[in-house]
Amino acid sequence: MTTTGITVSLGVSTWDKGISSEEILIARADTALYRAKANGRNRVESWIASPPETLLNHD
């Protein structure tokens, strides 16, 4: 008997007020999917917006 391995990679995005169309939602999920595949497969990645630069500076 031969066994075949199956891997699952998922890309997740949520609807927020910055999304104006379904195409943007799908593009974000697609970006997350390819990140999951690049990071080793068998994982779930979510699309996260980069925070504004002002939030990154804690001076």
DSSP file (Angstrom, degrees, kcal/mol; ACC not computed):
  #  RESIDUE AA STRUCTURE BP1 BP2  ACC     N-H-->O    O-->H-N    N-H-->O    O-->H-N    TCO  KAPPA ALPHA  PHI   PSI    X-CA   Y-CA   Z-CA
    1    1 A M              0   0    0      0, 0.0     2,-0.5     0, 0.0     0, 0.0   0.000 360.0 360.0 360.0 132.9    0.0    0.0    0.0
    2    2 A T        -     0   0    0      2,-0.0     2,-0.4     0, 0.0     0, 0.0  -0.858 360.0-153.0-102.1 131.9    1.3    3.4   -1.0
    3    3 A T        -     0   0    0     -2,-0.5     2,-0.5     2,-0.0     0, 0.0  -0.835   3.8-154.1-103.6 144.6    0.6    6.4    1.2
    4    4 A T        -     0   0    0     -2,-0.4     2,-0.2     2,-0.0    -2,-0.0  -0.967  14.0-132.0-118.1 128.9    0.4    9.9   -0.2
    5    5 A G        -     0   0    0     -2,-0.5     2,-0.4     1,-0.0    -2,-0.0  -0.546  17.2-158.7 -80.1 144.0    1.1   12.9    2.0
    6    6 A I        -     0   0    0     -2,-0.2     2,-0.3     2,-0.0    -2,-0.0  -0.982   4.2-164.8-122.4 132.6   -1.2   15.9    1.9
    7    7 A T        -     0   0    0     -2,-0.4     2,-0.4     2,-0.0    34,-0.1  -0.877   3.7-156.2-114.3 151.7   -0.3   19.3    3.0
    8    8 A V        +     0   0    0     -2,-0.3    35,-0.5     2,-0.0     2,-0.4  -0.991  11.3 178.3-129.9 125.1   -2.7   22.2    3.7
    9    9 A S  E     -a   43   0A   0     -2,-0.4     2,-0.4    33,-0.2    35,-0.2  -0.993  10.0-168.2-124.3 133.6   -1.8   25.9    3.5
   10   10 A L  E     -a   44   0A   0     33,-2.2    35,-2.4    -2,-0.4     2,-0.5  -0.953  13.0-158.8-125.6 142.3   -4.3   28.6    4.2
   11   11 A G  E     -a   45   0A   0     -2,-0.4     2,-0.4    33,-0.2    35,-0.2  -0.983  17.8-166.9-116.2 129.2   -4.4   32.3    3.7
   12   12 A V  E     +a   46   0A   0     33,-2.4    35,-2.9    -2,-0.5     2,-0.3  -0.927  13.0 169.6-122.4 138.9   -6.8   34.3    5.8
   13   13 A S        -     0   0    0     -2,-0.4     2,-0.3    33,-0.2    35,-0.1  -0.987  18.6-145.6-140.6 149.4   -8.0   37.9    5.5
   14   14 A T        -     0   0    0     -2,-0.3     2,-0.4    33,-0.3    14,-0.0  -0.855  25.3-106.8-115.4 153.6  -10.8   39.7    7.3
   15   15 A W        +     0   0    0     -2,-0.3     2,-0.3     2,-0.0     7,-0.0  -0.641  48.1 164.3 -77.7 126.4  -13.1   42.4    6.0
   16   16 A D    >   -     0   0    0     -2,-0.4     3,-2.0     0, 0.0     0, 0.0  -0.829  54.5 -91.1-134.4 176.8  -12.3   45.8    7.5
   17   17 A K  T 3  S+     0   0    0      1,-0.3    -2,-0.0    -2,-0.3     0, 0.0   0.620 118.9  67.0 -68.9  -9.6  -13.1   49.4    6.7
   18   18 A G  T 3  S+     0   0    0      2,-0.0     2,-0.5     0, 0.0    -1,-0.3   0.491  83.5  88.8 -84.9  -3.2  -10.0   49.7    4.5
   19   19 A I    <   +     0   0    0     -3,-2.0     3,-0.1     1,-0.1    -4,-0.0  -0.838  45.9 174.5-100.1 126.2  -11.4   47.2    2.0
   20   20 A S        +     0   0    0     -2,-0.5     2,-0.3     1,-0.2    -1,-0.1   0.481  65.4  20.9-107.7  -4.8  -13.5   48.6   -0.8
   21   21 A S  S  > S-     0   0    0      1,-0.1     4,-1.4     0, 0.0     3,-0.4  -0.990  73.1-112.2-157.2 162.6  -14.1   45.5   -2.8
   22   22 A E  H  > S+     0   0    0     -2,-0.3     4,-2.6     1,-0.2     5,-0.2   0.820 113.4  64.9 -64.9 -30.9  -14.1   41.7   -2.7
   23   23 A E  H  > S+     0   0    0      1,-0.2     4,-2.4     2,-0.2    -1,-0.2   0.881 100.9  49.2 -61.2 -38.5  -11.1   41.7   -5.0
   24   24 A I  H  > S+     0   0    0     -3,-0.4     4,-2.3     2,-0.2    -1,-0.2   0.918 110.3  50.9 -66.6 -43.1   -9.0   43.4   -2.3
   25   25 A L  H  X S+     0   0    0     -4,-1.4     4,-2.1     1,-0.2    -2,-0.2   0.926 113.2  45.2 -58.5 -46.2  -10.1   40.9    0.3
   26   26 A I  H  X S+     0   0    0     -4,-2.6     4,-2.5     1,-0.2    -2,-0.2   0.892 110.7  53.4 -67.0 -40.2   -9.2   38.0   -2.0
   27   27 A A  H  X S+     0   0    0     -4,-2.4     4,-2.2    -5,-0.2    -1,-0.2   0.894 109.5  49.1 -62.6 -39.5   -5.8   39.6   -3.0
   28   28 A R  H  X S+     0   0    0     -4,-2.3     4,-2.1     2,-0.2    -2,-0.2   0.917 112.2  47.3 -66.0 -43.3   -5.0   39.9    0.7
   29   29 A A  H  X S+     0   0    0     -4,-2.1     4,-2.3     2,-0.2    -2,-0.2   0.882 111.1  52.6 -64.5 -37.7   -5.9   36.2    1.4
   30   30 A D  H  X S+     0   0    0     -4,-2.5     4,-2.3     2,-0.2    -2,-0.2   0.904 107.6  51.2 -64.2 -42.4   -3.9   35.2   -1.6
   31   31 A T  H  X S+     0   0    0     -4,-2.2     4,-1.7     1,-0.2    -2,-0.2   0.920 111.2  48.1 -59.8 -44.4   -0.8   37.1   -0.3
   32   32 A A  H  X S+     0   0    0     -4,-2.1     4,-2.2     2,-0.2    -2,-0.2   0.879 108.7  54.9 -64.5 -38.2   -1.2   35.3    3.0
   33   33 A L  H  X S+     0   0    0     -4,-2.3     4,-2.2     1,-0.2    -2,-0.2   0.937 108.5  46.7 -60.7 -48.0   -1.6   31.9    1.2
   34   34 A Y  H  X S+     0   0    0     -4,-2.3     4,-2.1     1,-0.2    -1,-0.2   0.825 110.1  54.2 -67.4 -29.7    1.7   32.4   -0.6
   35   35 A R  H  X S+     0   0    0     -4,-1.7     4,-1.7     2,-0.2    -1,-0.2   0.901 107.2  51.7 -66.2 -40.6    3.4   33.4    2.6
   36   36 A A  H  <>S+     0   0    0     -4,-2.2     5,-1.9     1,-0.2    -2,-0.2   0.915 111.2  47.0 -61.7 -43.1    2.2   30.2    4.2
   37   37 A K  H ><5S+     0   0    0     -4,-2.2     3,-1.2     1,-0.2    -1,-0.2   0.904 112.3  49.8 -65.1 -41.0    3.6   28.2    1.4
   38   38 A A  H 3<5S+     0   0    0     -4,-2.1    -1,-0.2     1,-0.2    -2,-0.2   0.782 106.1  57.8 -68.4 -27.2    6.9   30.0    1.5
   39   39 A N  T 3<5S-     0   0    0     -4,-1.7    -1,-0.2    -5,-0.1    -2,-0.2   0.249 135.6 -71.2 -92.2  13.3    7.2   29.5    5.3
   40   40 A G  T < 5 -     0   0    0     -3,-1.2    -3,-0.2    -5,-0.1    -2,-0.1   0.487  64.4-110.6 119.8   3.3    7.0   25.8    5.1
   41   41 A R  S   <S+     0   0    0     -5,-1.9   -32,-0.1    -6,-0.2     3,-0.1   0.110  90.6  78.8  61.0 177.7    3.5   24.7    4.2
   42   42 A N  S    S+     0   0    0      1,-0.2     2,-0.3     0, 0.0   -33,-0.2   0.901  84.6  99.3  51.0  45.5    1.1   23.0    6.5
   43   43 A R  E     -a    9   0A   0    -35,-0.5   -33,-2.2     2,-0.0     2,-0.4  -0.958  69.1-123.2-151.9 167.5    0.3   26.3    8.2
   44   44 A V  E     -a   10   0A   0     -2,-0.3     2,-0.4   -35,-0.2   -33,-0.2  -0.972  25.2-175.6-117.9 131.3   -2.2   29.2    8.3
   45   45 A E  E     -a   11   0A   0    -35,-2.4   -33,-2.4    -2,-0.4     2,-0.4  -0.957   9.9-151.5-123.3 145.1   -1.1   32.7    7.7
   46   46 A S  E     -a   12   0A   0     -2,-0.4     2,-0.5   -35,-0.2   -33,-0.2  -0.884  23.2-111.6-115.8 151.0   -3.2   35.8    8.0
   47   47 A W        -     0   0    0    -35,-2.9     2,-0.5    -2,-0.4   -33,-0.3  -0.670  36.7-174.2 -79.4 126.9   -2.9   39.1    6.1
   48   48 A I        -     0   0    0     -2,-0.5     2,-0.1   -20,-0.1   -35,-0.0  -0.988  20.9-129.1-126.6 125.6   -1.9   41.9    8.5
   49   49 A A        -     0   0    0     -2,-0.5     0, 0.0     1,-0.1     0, 0.0  -0.415  30.8-107.8 -68.4 144.5   -1.6   45.5    7.4
   50   50 A S        -     0   0    0     -2,-0.1    -1,-0.1     1,-0.1     3,-0.1  -0.566  38.0-115.7 -70.3 134.2    1.6   47.3    8.2
   51   51 A P        -     0   0    0      0, 0.0     5,-0.1     0, 0.0    -1,-0.1  -0.380  38.8 -91.0 -68.9 151.2    1.1   49.7   11.0
   52   52 A P    >>  -     0   0    0      0, 0.0     3,-1.7     0, 0.0     4,-0.7  -0.266  36.7-113.5 -58.5 149.8    1.6   53.4   10.2
   53   53 A E  H >> S+     0   0    0      1,-0.3     4,-1.2     2,-0.2     3,-0.9   0.815 114.4  65.4 -56.5 -32.2    5.1   54.6   10.7
   54   54 A T  H 34 S+     0   0    0      1,-0.3    -1,-0.3     2,-0.2     3,-0.1   0.809  99.3  52.2 -63.8 -27.5    3.9   56.9   13.5
   55   55 A L  H <4 S+     0   0    0     -3,-1.7    -1,-0.3     1,-0.2    -2,-0.2   0.710 105.4  56.1 -78.5 -19.3    3.0   53.8   15.6
   56   56 A L  H << S+     0   0    0     -3,-0.9     2,-0.7    -4,-0.7    -2,-0.2   0.742  90.5  80.0 -84.0 -23.4    6.4   52.3   15.1
   57   57 A N     <  +     0   0    0     -4,-1.2    -1,-0.1     1,-0.1     0, 0.0  -0.763  49.1 172.5 -90.0 113.3    8.3   55.3   16.5
   58   58 A H              0   0    0     -2,-0.7    -1,-0.1     1,-0.2    -3,-0.0  -0.024 360.0 360.0-108.2  28.7    8.3   55.2   20.3
   59   59 A D              0   0    0      0, 0.0    -1,-0.2     0, 0.0    -2,-0.0   0.472 360.0 360.0 -70.8 360.0   10.7   58.1   20.9
